[in-house]
């Protein structure tokens, strides 16, 4: 981290001065790691029409946090990782086996999960205020150890991406056709949703459950508005996520606002601008 702090000290910001506001420097490094992760996953979430599903995974992660806290774990995040991953796999399995539409299955599981989380969090008259950290997020609270964990997750996702990309593209076109070409539809879907669950769970306390789904959807939505091929689509999604993350962190510091919500607002503005652009042409 010392090398990183030395590099950030060169930036022309008040918080970048040597020896000051290490929490902002930690947050900036986290942004540079987390936003490419969101930008990359966003491309296939949008392509595979999983925006509603990624939102449901956030509800599962929240319930896992509550269960971990009630179990007396020092770090309930690990219980949340287990619960949200199992939640993702079970929903994928039910979607695959059920005759109901996907949005019905996802909606049912999402509603049950968030209701269970709220029920357990408030059972016996307990207050809900301690859960606000996970709903709103606090990027400035991230620690070097947590940055290391999310960095390792980024490396793991990049490795998986090499093996999953063609399969995910095939699934986004037609799952039946992908299956006929030897793609393991259920296995690929389970693995991808488990990856999303891990990323959502790890990022929830920094980004905020209320806005985390937007960060998984908007980068690729913006890229889709301005690109026509997969390579450009992925590149723009990554660039947009990183740009919004860095600018959002700086703006949130100056405005005294929450970083996660500020980043999403910037993404929302970019989406509206790119969405309206064809209408002006």
C-alpha positions as CSV (number, residue, x, y, z in Angstrom):
1,X,0.0,0.0,0.0
2,X,2.9,2.3,0.6
3,X,3.7,2.4,-3.1
4,X,0.0,3.2,-3.9
5,X,-0.1,6.0,-1.3
6,X,3.1,7.5,-2.9
7,X,1.5,7.5,-6.4
8,X,-1.7,9.1,-5.1
9,X,0.2,11.8,-3.3
10,X,1.0,13.2,-6.8
11,X,-2.7,13.9,-7.6
12,X,-3.8,17.6,-7.3
13,X,-6.5,17.0,-4.7
14,X,-6.6,18.1,-1.0
15,X,-7.2,14.6,0.2
16,X,-4.2,13.3,-1.9
17,X,-1.6,15.3,0.2
18,X,1.1,13.1,1.7
19,X,0.1,11.4,5.0
20,X,-3.5,12.6,4.9
21,X,-6.9,10.9,4.4
22,X,-5.7,7.4,3.8
23,X,-9.3,6.3,3.7
24,X,-9.8,8.3,0.5
25,X,-6.8,6.7,-1.1
26,X,-8.0,3.3,0.0
27,X,-11.4,4.0,-1.6
28,X,-9.8,5.2,-4.9
29,X,-7.8,1.9,-5.1
30,X,-11.0,0.0,-4.4
31,X,-12.8,1.8,-7.1
32,X,-10.1,1.0,-9.6
33,X,-10.5,-2.7,-8.8
34,X,-14.3,-3.0,-8.2
35,X,-15.5,-1.0,-11.2
36,X,-13.9,-3.1,-13.9
37,X,-15.4,-6.1,-12.1
38,X,-18.8,-4.5,-12.3
39,X,-18.3,-3.4,-15.9
40,X,-17.2,-6.9,-17.0
41,X,-20.1,-8.7,-15.3
42,X,-22.5,-6.1,-16.5
43,X,-22.0,-7.0,-20.1
44,X,-23.4,-10.6,-19.7
45,X,-26.0,-9.6,-17.1
46,X,-27.5,-7.3,-19.7
47,X,-27.0,-9.7,-22.6
48,X,-28.6,-12.5,-20.7
49,X,-31.5,-10.4,-19.4
50,X,-30.5,-11.0,-15.8
51,X,-31.0,-7.5,-14.3
52,X,-33.9,-8.6,-12.1
53,X,-31.9,-11.7,-11.0
54,X,-28.9,-9.6,-9.9
55,X,-31.2,-7.5,-7.8
56,X,-32.6,-10.7,-6.2
57,X,-29.0,-11.8,-5.4
58,X,-28.6,-8.6,-3.4
59,X,-31.6,-9.6,-1.3
60,X,-30.1,-13.0,-0.7
61,X,-26.8,-11.5,0.4
62,X,-28.6,-9.2,2.8
63,X,-30.4,-12.1,4.4
64,X,-27.1,-14.0,4.7
65,X,-25.6,-11.0,6.6
66,X,-28.5,-11.1,9.0
67,X,-28.2,-14.8,9.6
68,X,-24.4,-14.5,10.2
69,X,-24.9,-11.7,12.7
70,X,-27.6,-13.7,14.6
71,X,-25.2,-16.7,14.6
72,X,-22.8,-14.5,16.5
73,X,-20.1,-14.6,13.9
74,X,-17.4,-11.9,14.2
75,X,-17.6,-11.4,10.5
76,X,-21.0,-12.2,9.1
77,X,-19.8,-11.7,5.6
78,X,-18.7,-15.3,5.3
79,X,-22.2,-16.5,6.2
80,X,-23.6,-14.1,3.6
81,X,-21.2,-15.5,1.0
82,X,-22.4,-19.0,1.7
83,X,-26.1,-18.1,1.8
84,X,-26.1,-15.9,-1.3
85,X,-24.1,-18.5,-3.3
86,X,-26.6,-21.2,-2.3
87,X,-29.4,-18.8,-3.1
88,X,-28.0,-18.2,-6.6
89,X,-27.6,-21.9,-7.3
90,X,-31.0,-22.8,-6.0
91,X,-32.8,-20.1,-8.0
92,X,-30.9,-21.2,-11.2
93,X,-31.9,-24.8,-10.6
94,X,-35.6,-23.9,-10.0
95,X,-35.6,-21.6,-13.1
96,X,-34.3,-24.5,-15.2
97,X,-36.7,-27.1,-13.8
98,X,-39.8,-25.0,-13.3
99,X,-42.6,-24.4,-15.9
100,X,-43.1,-20.9,-14.5
101,X,-41.6,-17.9,-16.2
102,X,-38.2,-16.8,-15.0
103,X,-39.3,-13.5,-13.7
104,X,-42.0,-15.2,-11.6
105,X,-39.5,-17.6,-10.0
106,X,-37.0,-14.8,-9.4
107,X,-39.6,-12.5,-8.0
108,X,-40.9,-15.2,-5.6
109,X,-37.5,-16.1,-4.2
110,X,-36.4,-12.4,-4.0
111,X,-39.5,-11.5,-2.0
112,X,-39.2,-14.4,0.3
113,X,-35.5,-13.7,0.9
114,X,-35.8,-10.0,1.7
115,X,-38.8,-10.7,3.9
116,X,-36.9,-13.3,5.8
117,X,-33.9,-10.9,6.3
118,X,-36.1,-8.1,7.6
119,X,-38.0,-10.5,9.9
120,X,-34.9,-11.9,11.4
121,X,-33.2,-8.5,11.7
122,X,-36.2,-7.1,13.7
123,X,-37.3,-10.3,15.5
124,X,-37.7,-9.7,19.2
125,X,-37.9,-6.0,18.8
126,X,-34.3,-5.6,17.6
127,X,-33.5,-2.3,15.9
128,X,-32.9,-2.2,12.1
129,X,-30.4,0.8,12.2
130,X,-27.3,-1.4,12.4
131,X,-28.2,-2.8,8.9
132,X,-28.2,0.6,7.3
133,X,-24.5,0.1,6.5
134,X,-25.4,-2.6,4.1
135,X,-28.4,-0.8,2.6
136,X,-26.6,2.5,1.9
137,X,-22.9,1.5,1.8
138,X,-19.8,3.2,3.0
139,X,-17.0,3.0,0.5
140,X,-14.7,5.1,2.7
141,X,-14.7,2.3,5.4
142,X,-12.9,-0.2,3.1
143,X,-9.6,-1.6,4.5
144,X,-6.4,-2.7,2.8
145,X,-7.3,-6.3,3.6
146,X,-10.7,-6.0,2.0
147,X,-9.1,-4.4,-1.1
148,X,-6.8,-7.5,-1.3
149,X,-9.8,-9.8,-1.2
150,X,-11.6,-8.0,-3.9
151,X,-8.4,-7.9,-6.0
152,X,-8.1,-11.7,-5.7
153,X,-11.8,-12.0,-6.8
154,X,-11.1,-9.8,-9.8
155,X,-8.2,-12.1,-10.8
156,X,-10.4,-15.2,-10.4
157,X,-13.2,-13.7,-12.4
158,X,-10.8,-12.7,-15.2
159,X,-9.6,-16.3,-15.4
160,X,-13.1,-17.7,-15.4
161,X,-14.1,-15.2,-18.1
162,X,-11.6,-16.7,-20.5
163,X,-13.4,-20.0,-20.2
164,X,-17.0,-18.8,-19.9
165,X,-17.2,-16.0,-22.4
166,X,-18.1,-18.0,-25.5
167,X,-20.6,-20.1,-23.5
168,X,-22.2,-17.0,-22.0
169,X,-22.5,-15.4,-25.4
170,X,-24.1,-18.5,-26.8
171,X,-26.6,-18.6,-23.9
172,X,-27.4,-14.9,-24.5
173,X,-28.4,-15.7,-28.1
174,X,-30.4,-18.9,-27.5
175,X,-30.2,-21.3,-24.6
176,X,-31.6,-24.2,-26.7
177,X,-29.2,-23.6,-29.5
178,X,-26.3,-23.4,-27.0
179,X,-27.4,-26.7,-25.4
180,X,-27.4,-28.4,-28.8
181,X,-23.8,-27.1,-29.4
182,X,-22.6,-28.9,-26.2
183,X,-22.8,-25.9,-23.8
184,X,-23.8,-27.0,-20.3
185,X,-26.7,-24.6,-19.9
186,X,-27.5,-25.2,-16.3
187,X,-23.9,-25.6,-15.1
188,X,-22.8,-22.4,-16.9
189,X,-25.8,-20.5,-15.5
190,X,-25.1,-21.7,-12.0
191,X,-21.5,-20.8,-12.1
192,X,-22.1,-17.3,-13.5
193,X,-24.8,-16.5,-11.0
194,X,-22.6,-17.8,-8.2
195,X,-19.9,-15.4,-9.4
196,X,-22.4,-12.5,-9.3
197,X,-23.5,-13.5,-5.8
198,X,-19.9,-13.4,-4.5
199,X,-19.2,-10.0,-6.1
200,X,-22.5,-8.6,-4.8
201,X,-21.9,-9.9,-1.3
202,X,-18.4,-8.6,-1.0
203,X,-19.3,-5.2,-2.4
204,X,-22.6,-4.7,-0.6
205,X,-21.2,-3.0,2.5
206,X,-19.2,-0.5,0.4
207,X,-21.6,0.2,-2.5
208,X,-25.0,-0.3,-0.7
209,X,-27.7,-2.9,-1.4
210,X,-30.1,-0.2,-2.6
211,X,-28.0,0.8,-5.6
212,X,-25.7,-2.1,-6.2
213,X,-27.9,-3.6,-8.9
214,X,-27.7,-0.3,-10.9
215,X,-23.9,-0.7,-11.0
216,X,-24.4,-4.2,-12.4
217,X,-26.8,-3.0,-15.1
218,X,-26.0,0.6,-16.2
219,X,-22.4,0.2,-17.5
220,X,-23.4,-2.3,-20.1
221,X,-26.7,-0.5,-20.9
222,X,-24.7,2.6,-21.7
223,X,-22.3,0.6,-23.8
224,X,-25.1,-1.0,-25.7
225,X,-26.4,2.5,-26.6
226,X,-23.2,3.4,-28.4
227,X,-21.6,0.2,-29.7
228,X,-22.3,-2.4,-32.3
229,X,-19.9,-5.2,-31.6
230,X,-18.9,-7.4,-28.6
231,X,-15.3,-6.1,-28.2
232,X,-16.4,-2.4,-28.2
233,X,-19.3,-3.3,-26.0
234,X,-17.1,-4.8,-23.4
235,X,-14.5,-2.1,-23.6
236,X,-17.0,0.8,-23.3
237,X,-18.7,-0.9,-20.3
238,X,-15.4,-1.3,-18.5
239,X,-14.4,2.3,-19.3
240,X,-17.7,3.8,-18.3
241,X,-17.7,1.9,-15.0
242,X,-14.2,3.1,-14.1
243,X,-14.9,6.7,-15.2
244,X,-18.2,6.9,-13.2
245,X,-16.5,5.3,-10.2
246,X,-13.6,7.7,-10.1
247,X,-15.7,10.8,-10.8
248,X,-18.3,9.6,-8.3
249,X,-15.8,9.3,-5.5
250,X,-14.4,12.7,-6.2
251,X,-17.8,14.3,-6.4
252,X,-19.1,12.5,-3.3
253,X,-16.1,13.9,-1.3
254,X,-16.8,17.5,-2.4
255,X,-20.5,17.2,-1.9
256,X,-20.4,15.2,1.3
257,X,-22.6,12.5,-0.2
258,X,-22.5,8.7,-0.2
259,X,-20.1,7.4,-2.8
260,X,-22.2,4.5,-4.1
261,X,-25.3,6.6,-4.8
262,X,-23.2,9.4,-6.4
263,X,-21.6,6.9,-8.8
264,X,-25.0,5.5,-9.8
265,X,-26.3,9.0,-10.5
266,X,-23.4,9.6,-12.8
267,X,-24.1,6.3,-14.5
268,X,-27.7,7.3,-14.8
269,X,-26.9,10.6,-16.4
270,X,-24.6,8.9,-18.9
271,X,-27.3,6.4,-19.7
272,X,-29.8,9.1,-20.4
273,X,-27.4,11.0,-22.6
274,X,-26.5,8.0,-24.7
275,X,-30.1,6.8,-24.8
276,X,-31.3,10.2,-26.1
277,X,-28.5,10.6,-28.6
278,X,-30.1,8.6,-31.4
279,X,-33.3,10.6,-31.0
280,X,-31.3,13.8,-31.7
281,X,-29.6,12.4,-34.8
